[in-house]
Amino acid sequence: MKLFIKTYGCQANINDSEILASKFLKKGSSIVNSEEQADSILINTCSVKNKTQSKILHYINKYYSSKKVIIAGCLIKTIDLKKQFPKVQILDTLKLKRLNQPLVRKDKNIAIIQISQGCLNSCTFCATKTAKGKLTSYSIKDIKYELEKAVSEGCKIIYLTSQDNGCYGFDQNPKTNISNLLDELVKVKGNYKIRVGMMNPQYITNLLNQLINSFKSPKIQKFIHIPIQSGSDKILKDMNRQHSVNDFIKIAREFRKQIPEIDIATDIIIGYPTETEEDFQKTYNLIKTLKPEVINISSFSSRPKTKASKLKPLPTQIIKQRTKAINNLYLSYRPDVEKRFREKQEL
């Protein structure tokens, strides 16, 4: 079988595809570089946004008649793909073993290491919990072994990823946390940098100083991804986010105080169904004040099997106007951010 692998979504999905590529090779398939070369296509799907879902469905439809189509990933848990495409093969990756597995790296210089599966959140807008389930953290020992293997194979950048790195270890007894993990990983010798993936604010407020000290290691990239989603506490409550605006502000300011070179990334959802103009202005003012170096801006997208999908959506025009306003605000200070990035590279 000549197999082409198409991956949508996050770093964890990319890593899943790397592992799946190795499994198919072991079974005698060959991995090809384009759809035209393939007789089969494995589509590793993402369920985060309607826009992405539409792209995936269009892609499936394009090749459904001419290729064998295998579908894996999050979307198989959130919509009935068999109803629309009866002939597709479904590959459930929920129980895929992800550490200490043979893989085919997408980039030989980058190792993606998944530290857990699932999360502890119940956000009203998110379908990922349906797809990934409750939190299951992997042991520090196994993660460290995976890092040692990656470094021995010449990887220079190590992505630590999961659905939420912030709650890593909260399911273990005795409990551990992301800071404990980082402190152990940086003991591994070699020429590499660890880039820590997304951490929700509520899980790192109580270990903030410990985490900042961990980030001071020269082995850790000075980058932190902490999604705020809204600058309004009312909307955060409606989203069931379990953190406050002040939690986000405290984390951002303390990191900048103790690690001035830190780059902060955050996520914003514009147009949640209960968002008023006043709520939006609070988000706008928060971004204007803190100026995160990276912002992932998303218009609200109703997802199947979520509580927010039952709410009446805001008019499309209002969402577009607010999204444009936040985007323009970000672009207004983006040149200063890019200048900083260039200066770092020159050092």
N, C-alpha and C positions, 0 to 999 in steps of 0.2 A: 504493500500500500504506500502510495506517495501522499504524504500528509503535509498540509499547510496549516499553521497555527495562527489564528487571529485573536489577539488579546485586547480586551477593553478594561479600563478601570485602573485600579491602584497598583502599588508596588507588590502587594501580596498576590494579586492576580498574575502579575508578571512572573513572580517566583513559582506560583502553581504551574504556569505554562512551561517553565524551565524543567520542573520535575516531571510533568506529563510527557514532554518531548523525550526525555530519557526512557520513560516506561514504554512508549511506542517504538522507540529504536530497539529496545530489548526484545520486543515482540516481532521484530523483523521489518517494521516500517522504515521508510526513509523520509527525512524531514526536508521539504523543499522550500524555496524562497518566494514563491508566488502562487496565486490561485491557479494560474494557467498551467503550471507544472503539475498540479495536484489532481488526484482523483477523489481525495477526501479532504474535508476542511473541519478542523476542530476550532470551535468558537468559544473562547473563555469569556463569559459575559459579566456585566456589571449592572446593578439594579438601583444605583443611587439617584439618577435623574431620568425624567421622561425623555429629555432630548437624547440621552445616550441610548435608552431603550428603543427609541424610534430608529436610530442609526443601526442598532443591532438587528431589529426586525427587517429593515430594508436590506441589510447585508445577507441575512438568511434567505430572504425571498429571491435575491439576485442569483444565488447558487443552488437553491433548493432542487431545481429540476435537473441540473447537470452534474452535480457532485453528491457524494455521500456526505451528509452534514451531521457532525457530532457536536452537541451543545453541553457545555459545562459552566460552572460558576454560579453567581448569585441569582441570576434571572430565572433559573429553573425552579427556584423556591418561591418566587413572588408572582409569576404568571403561568398559565397553562399553555406552554409552547406546543405540546402534543396536539392540542385542539386545533391550533392554527396550521401546524406543520406535522401531520401524522407520521411522516416517514423519517423524521429526525431521530437520531440516537441520543438519549440523555445519559450523560456521564456525571454522576453525583460526586463532587469533590469535597463534600463537607467532612468526610472522614479520611481524607488524603493525609498520609504521613508526610510531614513537612520538614523535619530535621534529619540530618545524617542520611540523606537520600541522594542517589546519583541524579545529576541534572545536566542540562545543556544551557550554560549561561548565555543570556542575551548579549551581555558585554563582559568580556573576560576580565576587565578591570574592576567590575562592580559585583559585589555579593549582596544579595537580598536575603536577610535572615528574619524569618517570622518568629516572634517571641511568644505569641499567643493566638488563640482563635476566639471570636465572639467578644462580647462586651457586657458591661454591667448596666448600661443605659437603657432607657425606654423612651427615647425621644419620639414625639408624636409625629414627626415628619419623615422618619427614617425607616426604610425597609430592610436595612442590612441585618438587624437583629433577627428578622425572620429567616434570612438566608444563612447566617453564621451561628446563631444560637447563643447560649450563655458563655461566659468567660471560661476558657481553659488555658492556663498559663503553662508554658514549657519550663523545664528545670534550667537553672543557671548553668549547671554542669553540661547539659546537652547543647545549650546555646553557645557556651564557651568553646566546646569542641567544634561546633560548626564554624565559628570565627577562626579558630586555629587552622582548620582545613582550608578556609578561603584564603587566609594570609599565605599559607604554604603554597597555594596555587597561583599566587601573584596578584590577588585582588588588592586594590589600593583604597577603594571606597566601600564601606560597609553600611548598608541601609538596614537599620533595625525597624521593623514594621509590624503592624497588627491593625485590628480595627480601632484600638485605643491603647497606645503604649502607657498612658497615664495610670491605668488600673492594673498594669502588669503585677502579678503576684498576689492580688487581693483575694484570690480564691484558694491560695495555698495555706497550709498550716504546718509549721508556724508561718505567719505572713512574711512576705518579702515585698520589695517594691522596685521600681525602675532605677532608682538611685543605687540600691544594692547591686543590681545587675550590672550597671555601667562601671561601678568601682571594681568589679571582678573582671569584666571584659578588658579594661584598659591595662590589665597586668600581662596580657598576651603581647609578646615581643614581635616587632616587625614594623614595616613602613606602611601604615594605613591610617585612615580617619573614619570614625564612626559618625554617621548622620542619624540622629534620632527622629523617628516619625512622630505623627500627631499624638498629642496628649491633651485630654479634656481637663479644663481648669479645676474641677471639683476634686480631682484625685491627687493633685500636686500641691494644693495650698498648704496642707499640713506637713509636707516634707520639702517645702520650698528651699530653705537654706541648705539642706542636705543635697538637694538636686543641683542647686547652683554650684556647690563645691565640686560635685561630680563633673559638671560641665567645664570646670576650670582646667581639667586635664587636657594636655596638648593633643591627646588622641581623639577628643570629641570636637566635631565641627561646631562652630559657634552659631548655631541655628536652632530655633525652637518654634514648633508649630502648635499653637494653642487656639483652637477655634472659639470665637465668642458668639457667632451667629446673629446676635442682635445687641444693640446698645441700650435696649429697654428691658428693665427687670420684669415688667409685666409680660412682655413677649417671651422672655426666657422661661417664665413660669408657665405660660401657655404651651410652650414647646416641651415642657417637663425636662429642662436642661440640668437642674440640680446644681447650678452655680449662679453667682450674681455677677453683675458688671464689675463691681468692686474687686471680686476675686481675680478677674482678668487684669484689671488695672494694677493690682498689687503685684501679680506675677511679672507683668511686663516691666514695671518700674524697678522692681528689685533686681531682675536680671540685668537691666540696662545700667543700674547703679554699680553692681558688682562685676559685670562683664560688659564694658562699654561697647565692645565690638560685636555684640550679639545681633543677629538678624532675627526679627520676629515675623512669623507668618501667622495669618489668621483666616478664618472663613466667615463669610457674611451671607445670610439668606435674606433676600429682599422680597417683600410682599407676602409674608406669612398672612394667612387669612384674617387674623385679628389685628394686624398692624395698622395703627392709625398714623396720620401725618406727624403727630407728636412723637410717637414711637420711632418713626423713621428719622426724625430730626435728632433724636438721642443717639441713634446709630451714626448718623452723619457727624455729629459733634465729637463722638468718641474717636472716630477715625481721624478727624481733623486735629484732635489733640495729641493722640498717641503716634500717629503716622507709622503704622506697621510697614515693614519693608516689603512684605509680600501679602497680597489679599486675594483670596479665591472668592470671587463674587458670583453668587448664584441667584437667579430668580426662583421664587418658590415653585416647587414641582410636586404635584400631588402624586403620591406613590400608593400602589395597591396594598391593602391589609394594614394601613396605618390609620391612627386616630384622626390625623389632619386631613385625610382624604374625604372625611365626612363633613368638613367645614365648607362653607360657601366661599369660593375664591374671590379675591379682589379683581376689579377690572384690569384687563391686560394693559391698558394704556397707563394706568397709575403705576403698575409694576415696572413698565418700561421707563417711565420718567424717573422713578426713584433709582433704578439700576444705573441709568445714564448719569445721574447726579453723583452717585458714589464712585462710579468709574472715572468721571472727570476729576473728582477730588483726588483720587489716587494718582491719576496721570499728572496732576499739578505738582506733586512732590516727587514723582518717580525719577526725574533727572538727577535729583540729589542722591537718591538711592543708587542709581547706576554709577554715579561718580564714586561713591563709597566702594562699590563692588570692584571698580577698576583699580582704585588705590590699593585695595587688599591684594589683588592679583599682582601688582607691581612690587609689593613688599618681598 
